[in-house]
């Protein structure tokens, strides 16, 4: 459905981090409904390959820019999605100072842009604001159990500070800011080397390398397929009135890492053996979203079960595999068959 402003103009939407894993899927969805999309990305963790099929789209514009550096736009702007930050521990710990500055200074710059254009802003926050939680499942009212000095603090505390900035600007009446707390997300276009558990296991299984489990494998995670997450982000941006509170977006199905490994091996028979490594510092033991607020305020809930999403993601990684053992996402077309698995009107929180 074509989205227009009150004066009949097609909406212009800026997606910061738009060449990343989630951001590129968001760009696809916004263009599909008729919006003009300005993708801003520094390519620190994003890839032009993710948006290459969009380059010649008449409503798509690509800007290479780090949001830590203030910039302006002359054209009208209606909405801003801020997904611009490294999101996996190896990536955000590679340059922790830049991660923190992206969360704080970068978000501040986008909020200033939003104020200038009277544009709504959606901040992609994270379940990491809950740290290693003692409340389970995690509701938005839980204040978290976060180390402010550990190796994950650059991201965890950076995202908490970004949330504070957003709500300060909202209370001041300067920006229509909304905050999504995103739980573990997976799907096509994940970077093979990003360090996330699903991409790690799929790459290892395809290449025949040992499957790595950190710790005992009894720790739990909840996995949301990327198309479900994108639908939730758009629903939160578009809902009227602004909820004025953070909203969890994720799949409440909960799995141990050992269960996930078993699913991967059952789906992709492999010569890989399982090896255990020490658990990283401050790694959370349990993670599961309470999505009651998203259901009530947005009418949103995930529709793709883990078994289906994992198969679609594995198909993408298999298609991207090179004979030399590397991976090349650019050779997988944007019309990859993962889209065929999205079955509307179905709730899926289990296998």
C-alpha positions in Angstrom: 0.0 0.0 0.0 1.4 3.4 -1.0 2.3 5.5 2.0 1.7 9.2 1.7 2.0 12.2 4.0 -1.0 14.4 4.8 -0.2 16.7 1.8 -0.2 13.7 -0.6 3.6 13.5 -0.9 5.2 10.0 -0.9 6.9 9.4 2.5 10.7 9.7 2.6 12.3 7.4 5.1 16.0 7.4 6.2 17.4 4.1 7.3 20.7 4.4 9.1 22.5 1.2 8.9 20.5 0.3 5.8 23.1 -1.8 4.2 23.3 -4.1 7.2 21.6 -7.4 7.8 18.3 -6.1 9.2 18.6 -2.7 7.6 18.7 -4.0 4.1 15.6 -6.1 4.7 13.9 -3.0 6.1 14.8 -1.0 2.9 13.2 -3.8 0.8 10.0 -3.7 2.8 9.7 0.1 2.7 10.3 0.3 -1.0 7.8 -2.5 -1.6 5.1 -0.4 0.1 6.0 2.7 -2.0 8.2 4.8 0.3 11.2 6.7 -0.9 14.2 5.3 1.0 17.5 7.0 1.9 20.0 4.4 3.0 22.9 5.7 5.2 25.7 3.3 6.0 29.4 3.5 6.9 30.0 -0.1 5.7 31.9 -0.8 8.9 29.7 -3.9 9.4 27.2 -3.4 6.6 27.8 -4.3 2.9 26.9 -2.7 -0.3 26.2 -6.2 -1.6 23.1 -6.2 0.6 21.6 -3.2 -1.3 23.2 -3.6 -4.7 19.9 -4.8 -6.2 18.3 -1.6 -5.1 20.9 0.8 -6.5 18.9 1.6 -9.7 15.5 1.7 -7.9 14.0 5.1 -8.7 13.0 5.7 -5.0 16.3 4.5 -3.5 19.3 6.6 -2.6 22.5 5.4 -1.0 24.8 7.6 1.2 28.1 6.4 2.6 28.3 8.1 5.9 29.1 7.5 9.6 26.3 8.8 11.8 28.9 9.8 14.4 29.6 12.8 12.1 26.8 15.3 11.9 25.2 15.7 8.5 22.1 17.4 7.0 19.6 16.7 4.3 17.9 19.4 2.3 15.0 17.2 1.1 11.9 16.6 3.3 12.2 13.7 5.7 9.3 11.9 7.4 10.8 9.0 9.3 14.2 7.8 10.5 15.1 4.3 11.5 18.3 4.1 13.5 19.9 0.6 13.0 23.4 2.0 12.7 25.6 0.0 15.1 27.6 -3.2 15.1 25.3 -5.7 16.9 27.3 -8.9 17.5 29.9 -9.1 20.3 33.0 -9.7 18.1 32.0 -6.7 16.0 31.1 -4.2 18.7 34.0 -5.2 20.8 36.5 -4.7 17.9 36.3 -0.9 18.4 34.4 -0.4 21.7 34.9 3.4 21.7 33.4 3.8 18.3 30.5 1.5 19.3 29.7 3.7 22.3 30.0 6.9 20.2 27.7 5.4 17.5 25.1 4.7 20.2 25.4 8.1 21.9 26.8 10.7 19.5 25.3 9.0 16.4 21.9 8.7 17.9 22.1 12.3 19.0 22.9 13.4 15.5 19.9 11.5 14.1 17.6 13.0 16.8 18.8 16.4 15.7 18.0 15.5 12.1 14.6 14.4 13.3 14.0 17.6 15.1 15.0 19.6 12.1 12.6 17.8 9.8 9.9 17.0 12.3 10.4 13.4 11.4 9.6 10.4 13.6 12.6 8.4 14.8 12.6 4.7 15.7 15.7 3.7 17.8 16.7 0.0 17.3 17.6 -0.8 20.9 18.4 -4.3 22.1 17.6 -7.0 24.6 21.2 -6.4 25.8 19.9 -3.6 27.9 18.6 -6.3 30.2 22.1 -7.7 30.6 22.3 -11.2 32.3 18.7 -11.0 33.5 17.4 -12.2 36.9 13.8 -11.7 35.7 12.5 -14.2 33.1 11.0 -13.7 30.6 12.0 -10.1 30.3 9.3 -7.4 30.3 10.0 -3.8 29.3 9.6 -2.8 32.9 12.6 -4.9 34.0 15.6 -2.5 34.5 18.3 -5.1 33.8 21.4 -6.6 35.3 24.2 -5.0 33.3 27.9 -4.5 33.9 28.9 -1.0 33.2 32.6 -1.8 33.1 32.8 -5.1 31.3 33.7 -5.9 27.6 30.1 -5.8 26.6 29.4 -2.4 28.2 30.2 -0.4 25.1 27.1 -1.9 23.5 24.8 -2.6 26.5 25.3 0.8 28.2 25.6 2.6 24.8 22.1 1.3 23.9 20.8 2.2 27.3 22.1 5.8 26.9 20.6 6.0 23.4 17.2 5.1 24.9 17.6 7.8 27.5 18.4 10.4 24.8 15.3 9.3 22.8 12.9 9.5 25.7 14.4 12.9 26.8 13.8 14.3 23.3 10.3 12.8 23.3 9.4 14.3 26.8 10.8 17.7 25.6 8.4 17.6 22.6 11.3 17.8 20.2 11.2 14.4 18.4 8.5 11.8 18.0 10.9 9.0 19.2 10.0 5.3 19.5 12.2 2.5 21.0 12.3 -1.1 19.9 14.2 -3.6 22.1 15.3 -6.2 19.6 16.0 -9.8 20.6 18.2 -12.3 18.7 17.3 -12.1 15.0 18.5 -14.3 12.2 18.0 -14.9 8.5 19.5 -14.4 5.0 22.3 -11.7 4.7 23.8 -12.4 8.1 27.5 -12.0 7.8 29.2 -15.4 8.0 31.9 -14.0 10.3 29.6 -11.9 12.5 30.0 -14.2 15.5 26.2 -14.7 16.0 25.4 -18.3 17.1 23.2 -19.2 14.2 25.6 -17.9 11.5 28.5 -19.6 13.4 26.8 -23.0 13.4 25.6 -22.9 9.8 29.0 -21.8 8.5 30.7 -24.5 10.5 28.3 -27.2 9.5 28.5 -26.3 5.8 32.3 -26.3 5.9 32.7 -29.4 8.1 34.4 -27.4 10.8 33.8 -28.2 14.5 30.5 -26.8 15.8 31.4 -24.4 18.6 29.4 -24.2 21.8 30.4 -21.6 24.4 29.9 -22.9 27.9 27.7 -25.9 28.6 25.2 -25.1 25.9 22.4 -25.0 28.5 22.0 -21.2 28.2 18.9 -20.2 26.3 18.1 -17.8 23.5 15.0 -16.8 21.5 15.3 -16.4 17.8 13.2 -14.1 15.6 13.3 -14.4 11.8 14.2 -11.2 10.1 10.9 -10.7 8.2 9.0 -10.9 11.4 11.3 -8.3 13.0 11.0 -5.9 10.1 7.2 -6.1 10.3 7.4 -5.3 14.0 9.7 -2.3 13.4 7.3 -0.9 10.8 4.3 -1.4 13.0 6.0 0.4 15.9 7.0 3.3 13.6 3.5 3.7 12.2 1.4 3.2 15.2 -0.6 6.3 16.4 -0.3 7.6 19.0 3.3 7.0 20.0 3.3 4.4 22.7 5.8 6.5 24.7 7.4 3.3 26.1 10.0 0.8 24.9 8.6 -2.3 23.1 10.2 -5.7 23.0 10.4 -7.3 19.5 11.4 -10.9 19.3 10.1 -14.5 19.2 9.3 -15.8 22.7 10.1 -19.4 21.7 13.0 -20.4 24.0 15.8 -22.9 23.1 19.0 -24.0 24.6 22.1 -23.7 22.5 22.3 -27.5 22.7 18.8 -27.8 21.2 19.9 -25.4 18.4 22.9 -27.5 17.6 20.8 -30.6 17.4 18.4 -28.8 15.0 21.3 -27.7 12.7 22.8 -31.2 12.6 19.4 -32.8 11.9 18.8 -30.3 9.1 22.3 -30.4 7.6 24.0 -33.8 8.1 27.6 -32.9 8.6 30.9 -34.5 9.6 31.4 -31.7 12.1 32.0 -32.6 15.7 30.9 -30.5 18.7 33.5 -28.7 20.7 33.1 -26.6 23.9 34.8 -23.3 24.6 34.8 -21.1 27.7 31.8 -18.9 28.1 32.6 -15.2 27.3 32.5 -12.7 30.2 29.0 -11.3 31.0 27.3 -13.6 28.5 23.7 -13.9 29.6 22.4 -17.3 30.7 18.7 -16.8 29.7 17.0 -14.6 27.2 13.3 -14.6 26.3 11.1 -11.7 25.5 7.7 -11.0 26.9 5.9 -9.5 23.8 2.6 -8.8 25.5 3.1 -5.1 24.9 3.8 -5.6 21.2 0.7 -7.7 20.8 -1.5 -5.2 22.6 -0.2 -2.0 21.1 0.9 -3.1 17.6 -1.1 -6.2 17.0 2.2 -7.8 16.2 3.6 -11.3 16.9 6.1 -13.5 15.0 4.8 -15.9 12.3 7.9 -18.0 11.3 8.9 -20.9 13.6 12.6 -21.6 14.2 12.7 -24.8 12.2 11.3 -23.0 9.1 13.4 -19.9 9.4 16.6 -22.0 10.1 16.0 -24.0 6.9 15.5 -20.8 4.9 18.7 -19.3 6.4 20.7 -22.4 5.8 19.5 -22.4 2.1 20.9 -18.9 1.8 24.2 -19.8 3.3 24.5 -22.9 1.1 23.8 -20.8 -2.0 26.4 -18.2 -0.9 29.1 -20.8 -0.3 32.2 -20.8 -2.5 34.3 -23.8 -3.5 37.2 -22.4 -1.5 35.1 -22.5 1.7 34.3 -18.8 1.8 30.9 -17.2 1.4 29.7 -14.7 -1.2 26.3 -13.1 -0.4 26.4 -11.0 -3.5 25.8 -14.1 -5.7 22.5 -14.8 -4.0 19.7 -12.9 -5.6 17.4 -10.6 -3.6 14.6 -12.9 -4.6 16.0 -15.7 -2.6 13.5 -18.4 -1.7 13.4 -17.4 2.0 10.5 -15.1 1.1 8.4 -18.2 0.1 8.5 -19.3 3.7 6.6 -16.3 5.1 3.1 -17.5 5.7 0.9 -14.7 6.9 -1.7 -15.1 9.6 0.2 -17.8 11.5 1.6 -17.5 15.0 4.9 -19.4 15.6 6.7 -19.3 19.0 7.9 -22.8 19.1 9.8 -25.2 16.7 
